[in-house]
Amino acid sequence: MLNRIYLVLALSYLLLACGPAQAATQGPRTLTSADIARMEMVTSVQMSPKGDQVAYEVLVQRDPVGDKDGSARKELHVLRPDGATRRYIGGKKQTVSRVKWTPSGDAISFVAKRSGDKKPALYKIPIDGGEAQRALSHAEGIGSYDWHPDGEQVAYLAKDAMDADRKKLRDKGFDANVYEESARPTSVWIASTKGGEARKLELKGSASVLHWSPDGEALAVALAPSALIDDHYMARQVNVVSAKDGKVLGRVDNPAKLGSVTWSPDGAHLAMVCGQDINDPSAGRLKIVSKKGGAPTELLKGYEGAIHQALWLDKETLVYIASEGTHSVLGKIRLDGSANEVLHRDEAAVIDNLSLSSDAKSAALMASTPESPRNVYRWTVGKQAPEKKTTLNPWLAEVKLGKQKTIRYAARDGKEIEGILVLPVGKKKNTASPMIVMVHGGPESHYRNGWLTWYSSPGQIAAGRGYAVFYPNYRGSTGRGVAFSRVSQGDPAGAEFDDIVDGVEHLVKMGVAKKDKVGITGGSYGGYASAWGATYYTKYFAASAVFVGVTDLVSKVGTTDIPQEMYRVHYAEKWPWEQWDRMLERSPIFHADKSRTPTLILHGDKDPRVDVGQGRELYRHLKLRGKAPVRLVTYPGEGHGNRRAASRMDYNLRVLRWMDHYLKGPGGEPPAYPVDPEAAVGQKEKASKSK
């Protein structure tokens, strides 16, 4: 009988979560799970060489109920000189990636797998209209690519082909995977779009990052010792190689994480966004190096921000995008590190991508705001503020959103911590609300004051249901300089997670949050924090949702694909066997007996980064104690985060329902485990009306 009551209550809360029923109730129209499932956003921008048009990619999601399940697709759109936009490539069966302009500016190229293609190929579509034509194909598919300045040759990356004997055996069923050893490296190829055989450059290692020199004689290539993701993170080095024969002309000594790499207009230098050194958690420093290689020079030493991208305005000057705390900065600096100047500081939009015209006077930007996901902006470099040029999701104008703002508070040791707070829609003064803490992963990441709502982040959906949502940038986060991002190294689950509960106490004292109605959630390292909140810090949290989270530091090193990154960055160059007791004590499973927090664990069963066993360990330890409700949900075929539309919708509904049940509802036994995505997107309502 008791279970039946809980079932009725759980279904009631699910219906509240779904959204379509909201129209029949009183109150403002707020964001729903169905809205998130149809939301679109810009994912890249490319300014034309002449500076008159912008090509951009738009992420379009599948209907999780009406469409065949799968990942989101990307469309190619163009912003014309008159401000009008046009979709060039789209439709449910078409998707594009790696959009670029050809050097002449008369066509746009992209990578796609279209009719007749066994693997992704390179296509061109004329800017004046017409059908896209295949420009180049490769047996193993084309990845990243770069146009030669003459517009006829293309350098591209492709996986090495499988050995013929191995392929023959695989086709007979001998398909055993030799862990890590059978990973195929990526090579550099050069081909002419006018025909002829492509030629492979014989380079040592697995390639990524690929750019022609301005004179077309050389290539800047990043090479890792192997195709393993750990080497990609921790061991890539930039090489300048001859396009003729692959001879190394210059080798850059960049022992750190690597971001973007760009040639100066005269071909004398390379600018790179990379880490300060091997222990730097992220690629956020701006460095310059000669084309001859050697050690790069950092331009903004001691900068208490994070560089995201840098491009050349001329052979002596660079323009860059950076984060300073929760807001964005556009700046410029000279090659010698002098004349650093902020061109635009934006606390109302988060800038993610910059593209320049050939004369570097016009720029296209990609940015989001607290009210809208990423759109296209245009900017006359150094003149006025960037101007928004597209409005994806125009229906958002009808949705009431919670107020979003940056907050600052003192941690227990006095260090100032930043975060972002989203207030409940229609919040009344002097009234505390239930609150969800959303913890970012990494921890080499940080929240910025832009759009923060997605399938895995409750944001404005929760705000519309009466929650405050807190996004802490705890120590170890980026955006505040190298020292701040390193301060938590060697101290997992120490001061970094203390910062989170200090923020909770701060918001309780402010009257924002109800002390006994706080939930915590997050993915990856944010999942680690959520598991820590459910165990060690259980008294602070009435509900927890742990997504692809770390729960056992000892077994984590033995099952992850990034052990070197864990060693160099997170563990301050100490292996678990050098500190068994400490690693165990900093594991949520060690504190499972303390837990009184209802915990929902969600994990992809093919996760290479945080093995699904991490979720199973926490589940079993909590289940055996039996002191609080626990549920484990695994997603078949999903990795470190969900890609398929159905998995994303399922995740969103489950987490919101779990929070509703324990922060606003009856609590006690968990809600019934089935979810109803058809109700969430309104399909059931439509079907009943049609009858």
Secondary structure, DSSP 8 states (H G I E B T S, - for coil): -HHHHHHHHHHHHHHHHHSGGGGGSSS-----HHHHHH--EEEEEEE-TTSS-EEEEEEE---TTTS-S---EEEEEEE-TTS-EEEEE-STT---EEEEE-TTSSEEEEEE--TT-SS-EEEEEETTS---EEEE--TT---SEEE-TTSSEEEEEEE----HHHHHHHHTT-----TTTT---EEEEEEETTSS--EEE--SSEEEEEEE-TTSSEEEEEEESSS-HHHHHH--EEEEEETTT--EEEEE---S-EEEEEE-TTSSEEEEEE-SSTT-SS--EEEEEETTEE--EESSTT-SSEEEEEEEEETTEEEEEEEETTEEEEEEEETTS---EEEEEESS-EEEEEEE-TTSSEEEEEEEETTEEEEEEEEETTTS--EE---S-GGGGGS----EEEEEEE-TTS-EEEEEEE--TT--TT--EEEEEEE-SSSS----SS---BTTB-HHHHHTTT-EEEEEE-TT-SSS-HHHHHTTTT-TTSHHHHHHHHHHHHHHHHTSEEEEEEEEEEETHHHHHHHHHHTTTGGG-SEEEEES----HHHHHHH-S-HHHIIIIISSS--GGGSHHHHHHTSGGGGGGG--S-EEEEEETT-SSS-HHHHHHHHHHHHHHTSS-EEEEEETT--SS--SHHHHHHHHHHHHHHHIIIIIS--SS---S---HHHHTTHHHHHHHH-
